[in-house]
């Protein structure tokens, strides 16, 4: 039996580049299926947990690898009124498909980009006094009232103005054209509910908000929503959980799975050039990730190469698989968090690494 399986593995390496008669299966090696209904359902569930706070959506990194345009459309259709993206190029893509929602750009204001924000009605997340000065000058010269977020560093030590700077700037909100539409910070350890820094950041942000009365505040990310109402403020801004990543590590995932990655067997036409993690390889010292073949879990055999993965199908009955059949690498029993654990990384990286060589299929909401 082992010899028969080995022969099939080698034979399938040719099948991975052959075109099947079934026109629904693309010539390329893999099919990445994104369940838009699950994305909307996850956003609804997170919003329900955060009520009465507004639930925004972080759709940066091409919608966590799921496609920023279809994700923006489905979430806007579900009622999302505020989006967060990484940079101006993502903001343009979102504005091209949704007209009304507010769009905040997390990477802030790069020199000379003020007019570009105004052109697409996007709002920078201001993280330094230099950025704020440039934004203020543009708004004053052009009578622009599009708004901006002010990011305060309460412990992330990466982006944002300091607590002292926030206190010094607070009197500006008395002016009619102060231009601040959101006060925000970012939790460092929200996925660890018992970490002392959570309570410290919540307390610091509460104190800053008292100086900015009347300005909506936002602190909680995906995991922050599960810390309770003290972290919710006026707006929560989940990201990875919308796409099925577990916001409560170590406990049952309350999110619906969103992505399914299928490719051909038994030498699979997907590799690390497609975004599948090389660290999911099997070694003599440790097993690698699994694949689902014909409804059965089968281990990856050896290294994940640039374009191919070998799957050990010794446990399957003879002739139970054929050239050109599909194998599931992600989806079904194999969740994003499981694959991330096998690869020694996090679900965020798995989702955002998925490449552009797949045929991408979307399941519309029911």
HELIX and SHEET records of a PDB file:
HELIX    1   1 UNK A    2  UNK A   15  1                                  14    
HELIX    2   2 UNK A   36  UNK A   50  1                                  15    
HELIX    3   3 UNK A   60  UNK A   64  1                                   5    
HELIX    4   4 UNK A   68  UNK A   78  1                                  11    
HELIX    5   5 UNK A   88  UNK A   95  1                                   8    
HELIX    6   6 UNK A  114  UNK A  119  1                                   6    
HELIX    7   7 UNK A  129  UNK A  142  1                                  14    
HELIX    8   8 UNK A  163  UNK A  169  1                                   7    
HELIX    9   9 UNK A  170  UNK A  174  5                                   5    
HELIX   10  10 UNK A  196  UNK A  211  1                                  16    
HELIX   11  11 UNK A  223  UNK A  227  5                                   5    
HELIX   12  12 UNK A  229  UNK A  231  5                                   3    
HELIX   13  13 UNK A  240  UNK A  243  5                                   4    
HELIX   14  14 UNK A  272  UNK A  274  5                                   3    
HELIX   15  15 UNK A  278  UNK A  280  5                                   3    
HELIX   16  16 UNK A  336  UNK A  342  1                                   7    
HELIX   17  17 UNK A  347  UNK A  353  1                                   7    
SHEET    1   A 8 UNK A 267  UNK A 268  0                                        
SHEET    2   A 8 UNK A 309  UNK A 311 -1                                        
SHEET    3   A 8 UNK A 296  UNK A 301 -1                                        
SHEET    4   A 8 UNK A 290  UNK A 293 -1                                        
SHEET    5   A 8 UNK A 326  UNK A 330 -1                                        
SHEET    6   A 8 UNK A 259  UNK A 264 -1                                        
SHEET    7   A 8 UNK A  30  UNK A  35 -1                                        
SHEET    8   A 8 UNK A 359  UNK A 363  1                                        
SHEET    1   B 8 UNK A 217  UNK A 218  0                                        
SHEET    2   B 8 UNK A 180  UNK A 184  1                                        
SHEET    3   B 8 UNK A 148  UNK A 151  1                                        
SHEET    4   B 8 UNK A 122  UNK A 126  1                                        
SHEET    5   B 8 UNK A 102  UNK A 105  1                                        
SHEET    6   B 8 UNK A  82  UNK A  85  1                                        
SHEET    7   B 8 UNK A  54  UNK A  58  1                                        
SHEET    8   B 8 UNK A 235  UNK A 238  1                                        
END                                                                             
